[in-house]
Amino acid sequence: MRLRAPWVSQSMGTMNPPPGQWYTVCVTHPLQVDVSRHIPDGSSPPQDGTSAREGGEVVGKQGQTVVRVLGGVGAGLGGAVATLGGVVGGWLAYSAAAIDRRIELPPALPAERQTFTSAVAGAISYYAAHEGSGPPLVLIHSINAAASAYELRPLFAAYRGRRPIYALDLPGFGFSERGDRTYSPALYVAAITELLRTQVREAGPVDLVALSLGSEFAARVALETPELVRSLTLISPSGLRAEGGVLGVSQRAARDRRSDGFLRAFSVPLWSQGFYDLLTTSASIRYYLRKSFVGTPDPGLVAYGYAASHQPGARFAPLHFISGKLFTPDIRATVYERLSQPTLVIYDRDGFVSFDELPALLARRPNWRAERITPTFGLPQFEETARTVAALDRFWAAVAARA
């Protein structure tokens, strides 16, 4: 973490932070803490109804902590560590006492929302619009700290009325059950499969469209129950990184089989909720979404992500994701390579996944095709909606022609 204050030298040398003085500490996102405003000695810290005490107690608005640096802490780095300890303690106190986790959550999509009870996954919520003709279209959102069906809202709007369309709230997200339980790829596969078997009214197999990690679950459904799936579209799918490529923390944990340890660490009651709250501040959500947009992140997606992540039990599924429990390390060999359905990949650049293995997969598997929609960073359905819809229409026309 990066600490910046008048008393922190570039070399973190021998300067002590002046004892008894106050600093405003802004947690801008989970990997950066800025100690950015010095309040002169002798003046009072800002007050807005919450008291401050030595060692770091929260005052001020969300994401902001006021700490007082104590004398005799030690030189340079020791003072910085003490300040950081105050930041962490202050944030945890703020998380426990002041964050509202019952924010009103509106529907993610402009459609009728229904719920069914899955024997495996509990209460499952989904959106449905039955107008239109042709094979039903089923949308599967991604998995992240603030995931929801809103991620596929542009596609739902584009196809509503043209085709019967469904969009699922995956277990642990949206209006689906968010209990403290084990979340796994098998749980998500079961939920999608039950939706297709029991809730889709229209006859015949569906066209599945899935985003990011949701692609792995959708592909497993297509492999395990091919009679339910006519075609598969994967938007910025995970699981196509080359062996030895750079992995994110969660993917490394899954690959190295360390996800159980990560999950235990993230689930410690003392800091579990506070850690998740830090990931889901408005600033954090915007920070991560900026990695998925060429331009400014969609404000509706930011707002809905914040509301969706401030619900009772919202942390449980995302902590499994962050721990690496929801990835299938060998998904390409065990699932993607074995699919028989026509499969389309829509991609460009992405800050969280890569597509190193896509050219070789396309060469080996004649049922796979790809369309690159540039410039996009993982969410082409928002920034290039018309081109994304056109790519889908071309793909489905080709599927129908081969039938």
C-alpha positions as CSV (number, residue, x, y, z in Angstrom):
1,M,0.0,0.0,0.0
2,R,1.2,3.5,-0.7
3,L,1.3,6.1,2.1
4,R,1.7,9.8,1.2
5,A,2.0,12.5,3.8
6,P,4.2,15.5,4.6
7,W,6.3,13.5,6.9
8,V,6.9,10.5,4.7
9,S,10.2,11.0,2.8
10,Q,10.7,9.4,-0.6
11,S,13.2,6.9,0.9
12,M,11.1,6.3,4.0
13,G,14.1,7.3,6.0
14,T,14.6,8.6,9.5
15,M,11.8,11.1,9.8
16,N,9.2,10.4,12.4
17,P,5.6,11.5,11.9
18,P,5.0,14.5,14.2
19,P,3.3,13.1,17.3
20,G,-0.2,14.3,18.1
21,Q,-1.1,15.5,14.7
22,W,-4.0,14.5,12.5
23,Y,-4.1,13.3,9.0
24,T,-7.0,12.5,6.7
25,V,-6.6,9.0,5.2
26,C,-8.6,8.3,2.0
27,V,-9.0,4.7,1.0
28,T,-9.4,5.2,-2.8
29,H,-9.4,1.6,-3.8
30,P,-8.2,-1.7,-2.2
31,L,-4.6,-1.4,-3.3
32,Q,-4.0,2.3,-2.5
33,V,-4.3,4.3,0.7
34,D,-3.5,8.0,0.5
35,V,-2.6,10.0,3.6
36,S,-3.2,13.2,1.8
37,R,-4.2,16.1,4.1
38,H,-2.4,17.3,7.2
39,I,-4.4,19.1,9.9
40,P,-2.0,21.5,11.7
41,D,-1.0,20.7,15.3
42,G,-3.3,22.2,17.9
43,S,-6.4,22.2,15.7
44,S,-9.3,19.8,16.1
45,P,-9.9,16.9,13.7
46,P,-13.0,17.2,11.5
47,Q,-16.1,16.1,13.3
48,D,-19.5,15.1,11.9
49,G,-21.1,13.3,14.6
50,T,-18.6,10.5,15.1
51,S,-15.8,10.8,17.7
52,A,-12.2,10.2,17.0
53,R,-9.7,8.6,19.3
54,E,-6.0,7.8,19.2
55,G,-5.0,4.8,17.1
56,G,-7.5,5.4,14.3
57,E,-11.2,5.9,14.7
58,V,-13.5,6.8,11.8
59,V,-14.9,10.3,11.3
60,G,-16.2,11.8,8.1
61,K,-17.8,10.4,5.0
62,Q,-17.5,6.8,3.6
63,G,-14.0,5.8,2.5
64,Q,-12.4,8.4,4.7
65,T,-10.6,7.8,8.1
66,V,-9.0,10.3,10.4
67,V,-6.0,9.0,12.4
68,R,-3.7,10.7,14.9
69,V,0.0,9.8,14.7
70,L,1.3,9.0,18.2
71,G,4.7,9.9,19.5
72,G,7.4,7.2,20.2
73,V,6.1,4.9,17.4
74,G,9.5,4.5,15.9
75,A,11.3,6.0,12.9
76,G,10.0,6.3,9.4
77,L,8.6,2.9,8.4
78,G,7.3,2.2,11.9
79,G,5.3,5.3,11.9
80,A,3.9,4.5,8.5
81,V,2.9,1.0,9.7
82,A,1.2,2.4,12.8
83,T,-0.7,4.8,10.6
84,L,-1.7,2.0,8.3
85,G,-2.9,0.0,11.3
86,G,-5.1,3.0,12.3
87,V,-6.5,3.1,8.8
88,V,-7.4,-0.6,8.8
89,G,-8.9,-0.4,12.3
90,G,-10.8,2.7,11.4
91,W,-12.2,1.2,8.2
92,L,-13.3,-2.0,10.1
93,A,-15.0,0.2,12.7
94,Y,-16.7,2.2,10.0
95,S,-17.8,-1.0,8.1
96,A,-19.3,-2.4,11.3
97,A,-21.1,0.7,12.4
98,A,-22.0,2.8,9.5
99,I,-22.4,1.0,6.2
100,D,-26.0,0.4,5.1
101,R,-26.4,-3.1,3.7
102,R,-30.1,-2.9,3.1
103,I,-30.1,-0.4,0.2
104,E,-33.2,-0.6,-1.9
105,L,-32.5,-2.9,-4.8
106,P,-34.6,-2.2,-7.9
107,P,-35.0,-4.8,-10.7
108,A,-31.9,-5.0,-12.8
109,L,-33.9,-5.4,-16.0
110,P,-37.2,-3.9,-17.3
111,A,-39.1,-7.2,-17.3
112,E,-41.1,-9.5,-15.1
113,R,-39.0,-11.0,-12.3
114,Q,-39.8,-14.5,-11.1
115,T,-38.4,-16.9,-8.6
116,F,-38.2,-20.7,-8.4
117,T,-36.7,-23.0,-5.8
118,S,-33.8,-25.1,-6.9
119,A,-33.2,-28.3,-5.1
120,V,-29.5,-27.6,-5.2
121,A,-29.2,-23.8,-5.2
122,G,-32.2,-22.6,-3.2
123,A,-34.2,-19.6,-4.2
124,I,-33.3,-18.5,-7.8
125,S,-34.5,-15.2,-9.3
126,Y,-34.7,-14.5,-13.1
127,Y,-36.2,-12.1,-15.5
128,A,-38.3,-13.1,-18.4
129,A,-40.0,-11.6,-21.5
130,H,-41.9,-14.0,-23.7
131,E,-42.8,-11.9,-26.7
132,G,-41.2,-12.6,-30.0
133,S,-40.4,-15.8,-31.9
134,G,-37.5,-18.2,-32.4
135,P,-35.4,-20.2,-30.0
136,P,-35.4,-18.7,-26.4
137,L,-32.4,-16.6,-25.5
138,V,-30.8,-17.0,-22.0
139,L,-28.3,-14.5,-20.6
140,I,-25.8,-15.4,-17.9
141,H,-23.9,-12.6,-16.1
142,S,-20.3,-12.7,-14.9
143,I,-19.0,-13.2,-11.3
144,N,-17.3,-10.4,-9.4
145,A,-17.7,-8.4,-6.2
146,A,-20.7,-6.5,-7.5
147,A,-22.1,-8.7,-10.3
148,S,-25.7,-8.7,-11.5
149,A,-27.9,-9.3,-14.4
150,Y,-27.6,-5.6,-15.1
151,E,-24.3,-6.4,-16.9
152,L,-26.3,-7.8,-19.8
153,R,-29.0,-5.1,-19.8
154,P,-28.1,-3.7,-23.3
155,L,-28.6,-7.2,-24.8
156,F,-31.8,-7.8,-22.9
157,A,-33.2,-4.5,-24.2
158,A,-32.0,-5.2,-27.8
159,Y,-33.7,-8.6,-28.0
160,R,-36.8,-8.1,-25.9
161,G,-39.8,-8.4,-28.2
162,R,-37.8,-10.0,-30.9
163,R,-37.2,-13.3,-29.1
164,P,-38.3,-14.9,-25.9
165,I,-35.6,-13.9,-23.4
166,Y,-34.5,-14.9,-19.9
167,A,-31.7,-13.5,-17.6
168,L,-30.7,-15.3,-14.5
169,D,-29.5,-13.9,-11.1
170,L,-26.8,-16.4,-10.3
171,P,-26.8,-17.9,-6.8
172,G,-25.4,-15.4,-4.3
173,F,-26.2,-12.4,-6.5
174,G,-29.2,-10.1,-7.3
175,F,-32.4,-11.4,-5.8
176,S,-31.3,-15.0,-5.7
177,E,-30.4,-16.7,-2.4
178,R,-27.3,-15.2,-0.8
179,G,-26.7,-17.5,2.2
180,D,-23.5,-18.4,3.9
181,R,-22.8,-21.7,2.1
182,T,-20.4,-23.3,-0.3
183,Y,-20.3,-21.7,-3.7
184,S,-18.8,-23.8,-6.5
185,P,-18.9,-24.2,-10.3
186,A,-21.2,-27.2,-9.8
187,L,-23.7,-25.0,-7.9
188,Y,-23.9,-22.5,-10.8
189,V,-24.2,-25.3,-13.4
190,A,-27.0,-26.8,-11.5
191,A,-28.9,-23.5,-11.2
192,I,-28.6,-22.8,-14.9
193,T,-29.6,-26.3,-15.8
194,E,-32.7,-26.2,-13.6
195,L,-33.7,-22.8,-15.1
196,L,-33.5,-24.4,-18.6
197,R,-35.4,-27.5,-17.6
198,T,-38.1,-26.1,-15.4
199,Q,-38.6,-22.4,-16.2
200,V,-38.1,-21.8,-20.0
201,R,-41.6,-22.1,-21.4
202,E,-40.8,-22.2,-25.1
203,A,-40.0,-25.6,-26.8
204,G,-36.6,-26.5,-28.1
205,P,-33.0,-25.8,-27.0
206,V,-31.9,-22.3,-26.1
207,D,-29.2,-20.0,-27.3
208,L,-27.0,-19.3,-24.3
209,V,-25.0,-16.0,-24.0
210,A,-22.6,-15.7,-21.1
211,L,-20.1,-13.1,-19.8
212,S,-16.6,-13.6,-18.5
213,L,-16.5,-16.3,-15.8
214,G,-20.2,-17.1,-16.5
215,S,-18.9,-18.5,-19.7
216,E,-17.3,-21.4,-17.9
217,F,-20.6,-22.3,-16.2
218,A,-22.6,-22.0,-19.4
219,A,-20.1,-24.1,-21.3
220,R,-20.4,-26.9,-18.7
221,V,-24.2,-26.8,-19.0
222,A,-23.8,-27.1,-22.8
223,L,-21.4,-30.0,-22.5
224,E,-23.4,-31.9,-19.8
225,T,-26.9,-31.3,-21.2
226,P,-26.4,-30.8,-24.9
227,E,-30.1,-31.3,-25.6
228,L,-30.9,-28.1,-23.8
229,V,-28.5,-25.8,-25.7
230,R,-28.6,-25.0,-29.4
231,S,-25.7,-22.6,-29.4
232,L,-23.3,-20.8,-27.1
233,T,-21.9,-17.3,-27.1
234,L,-19.1,-16.4,-24.8
235,I,-18.3,-12.7,-24.3
236,S,-14.8,-12.1,-23.0
237,P,-14.6,-15.6,-21.6
238,S,-12.1,-16.7,-18.9
239,G,-10.1,-19.9,-19.4
240,L,-8.3,-19.1,-22.6
241,R,-5.0,-17.8,-21.1
242,A,-1.9,-19.7,-22.3
243,E,0.0,-22.0,-20.0
244,G,2.5,-19.9,-18.1
245,G,0.7,-16.6,-18.8
246,V,0.2,-14.0,-16.2
247,L,-2.7,-14.9,-13.9
248,G,-4.8,-12.8,-11.5
249,V,-4.6,-13.6,-7.8
250,S,-7.9,-15.6,-7.9
251,Q,-6.9,-17.6,-10.9
252,R,-3.4,-18.4,-9.4
253,A,-5.1,-19.6,-6.3
254,A,-7.3,-21.9,-8.3
255,R,-4.4,-23.2,-10.4
256,D,-2.1,-23.7,-7.3
257,R,-4.9,-25.3,-5.3
258,R,-4.6,-22.6,-2.6
259,S,-8.2,-21.4,-2.8
260,D,-9.3,-23.2,0.4
261,G,-6.6,-21.3,2.4
262,F,-7.6,-18.0,0.7
263,L,-11.2,-18.5,1.5
264,R,-10.5,-19.3,5.2
265,A,-8.4,-16.1,5.4
266,F,-11.0,-13.9,3.7
267,S,-13.8,-15.4,5.9
268,V,-12.4,-14.5,9.3
269,P,-15.3,-12.7,11.0
270,L,-13.1,-9.9,12.3
271,W,-12.4,-8.5,8.8
272,S,-14.5,-10.5,6.3
273,Q,-17.3,-7.9,6.0
274,G,-14.9,-5.0,6.1
275,F,-12.7,-6.4,3.4
276,Y,-15.7,-6.9,1.1
277,D,-17.0,-3.4,2.0
278,L,-13.7,-2.0,0.8
279,L,-14.0,-3.8,-2.5
280,T,-17.5,-2.4,-3.0
281,T,-17.3,1.3,-2.3
282,S,-18.5,3.4,-5.2
283,A,-14.8,4.4,-5.8
284,S,-13.7,0.8,-5.9
285,I,-16.5,-0.2,-8.3
286,R,-15.7,2.6,-10.6
287,Y,-12.0,1.8,-10.4
288,Y,-12.5,-1.8,-11.5
289,L,-15.1,-0.9,-14.1
290,R,-12.6,1.6,-15.7
291,K,-10.5,-1.5,-16.6
292,S,-13.5,-2.8,-18.6
293,F,-14.5,0.4,-20.4
294,V,-12.6,2.3,-23.1
295,G,-14.6,5.4,-22.1
296,T,-16.4,6.3,-18.9
297,P,-18.0,3.4,-17.1
298,D,-21.8,3.2,-17.5
299,P,-23.2,5.1,-14.5
300,G,-26.2,2.8,-14.3
301,L,-23.9,-0.2,-14.0
302,V,-21.9,1.6,-11.3
303,A,-25.0,2.5,-9.3
304,Y,-26.6,-0.9,-9.6
305,G,-23.3,-2.6,-8.7
306,Y,-23.2,-0.6,-5.5
307,A,-26.8,-1.3,-4.6
308,A,-26.5,-5.0,-5.4
309,S,-23.3,-5.3,-3.2
310,H,-25.0,-3.7,-0.2
311,Q,-27.5,-6.4,0.6
312,P,-27.6,-8.9,3.4
313,G,-25.3,-11.8,2.6
314,A,-23.8,-10.1,-0.4
315,R,-20.2,-11.0,0.5
316,F,-20.4,-14.7,0.6
317,A,-20.4,-15.6,-3.1
318,P,-17.8,-12.9,-4.1
319,L,-15.4,-14.1,-1.4
320,H,-15.5,-17.6,-3.0
321,F,-14.7,-15.9,-6.3
322,I,-11.8,-13.8,-5.0
323,S,-10.4,-16.9,-3.3
324,G,-10.3,-18.8,-6.6
325,K,-13.0,-21.3,-5.7
326,L,-15.2,-20.6,-8.8
327,F,-12.6,-21.1,-11.6
328,T,-12.0,-24.4,-13.3
329,P,-8.3,-24.4,-14.0
330,D,-8.4,-26.9,-16.9
331,I,-11.7,-25.5,-18.4
332,R,-10.2,-25.3,-21.9
333,A,-9.2,-29.0,-22.2
334,T,-12.0,-30.5,-20.2
335,V,-14.9,-28.4,-21.4
336,Y,-14.3,-25.9,-24.2
337,E,-12.5,-28.4,-26.5
338,R,-15.3,-31.0,-26.1
339,L,-18.3,-28.8,-27.0
340,S,-20.3,-29.9,-29.9
341,Q,-22.6,-26.9,-30.3
342,P,-21.8,-23.9,-32.5
343,T,-19.8,-21.5,-30.2
344,L,-19.1,-17.9,-30.8
345,V,-16.5,-15.9,-28.8
346,I,-16.8,-12.1,-28.8
347,Y,-13.7,-10.4,-27.5
348,D,-11.1,-7.7,-27.8
349,R,-8.8,-6.6,-25.0
350,D,-9.6,-7.3,-21.4
351,G,-7.9,-6.2,-18.2
352,F,-8.8,-9.4,-16.3
353,V,-8.6,-12.3,-18.9
354,S,-6.6,-13.0,-22.0
355,F,-7.3,-15.0,-25.2
356,D,-3.9,-16.5,-25.9
357,E,-5.3,-19.9,-26.7
358,L,-8.2,-18.7,-28.8
359,P,-6.4,-18.9,-32.3
360,A,-5.4,-22.5,-31.6
361,L,-8.8,-23.4,-30.4
362,L,-10.4,-22.0,-33.5
363,A,-8.0,-23.9,-35.7
364,R,-8.8,-27.2,-33.9
365,R,-12.5,-26.9,-33.4
366,P,-14.6,-26.1,-36.6
367,N,-17.7,-25.4,-34.5
368,W,-16.0,-22.4,-32.9
369,R,-15.8,-18.9,-34.4
370,A,-14.8,-15.5,-33.1
371,E,-15.6,-11.9,-33.7
372,R,-13.3,-9.1,-32.4
373,I,-15.2,-5.9,-31.6
374,T,-12.7,-3.1,-31.1
375,P,-12.0,-1.0,-29.2
376,T,-13.5,-2.6,-26.1
377,F,-12.1,-3.8,-22.8
378,G,-14.5,-6.7,-21.9
379,L,-18.0,-5.2,-22.0
380,P,-18.7,-4.7,-25.7
381,Q,-22.5,-5.0,-25.0
382,F,-22.3,-1.5,-23.4
383,E,-19.8,0.4,-25.6
384,E,-20.5,-1.2,-28.9
385,T,-24.1,-2.5,-28.5
386,A,-25.1,-2.3,-32.2
387,R,-21.9,-4.2,-33.4
388,T,-22.4,-6.8,-30.7
389,V,-26.0,-7.4,-31.6
390,A,-25.0,-7.6,-35.3
391,A,-22.3,-10.2,-34.5
392,L,-24.9,-12.2,-32.6
393,D,-27.4,-12.0,-35.4
394,R,-24.9,-13.2,-38.0
395,F,-23.9,-16.1,-35.8
396,W,-27.5,-17.2,-35.1
397,A,-28.4,-16.9,-38.8
398,A,-25.5,-19.2,-39.6
399,V,-26.6,-21.7,-36.9
400,A,-30.1,-21.7,-38.3
401,A,-28.8,-22.2,-41.9
402,R,-26.9,-25.3,-40.8
403,A,-29.8,-26.8,-38.9
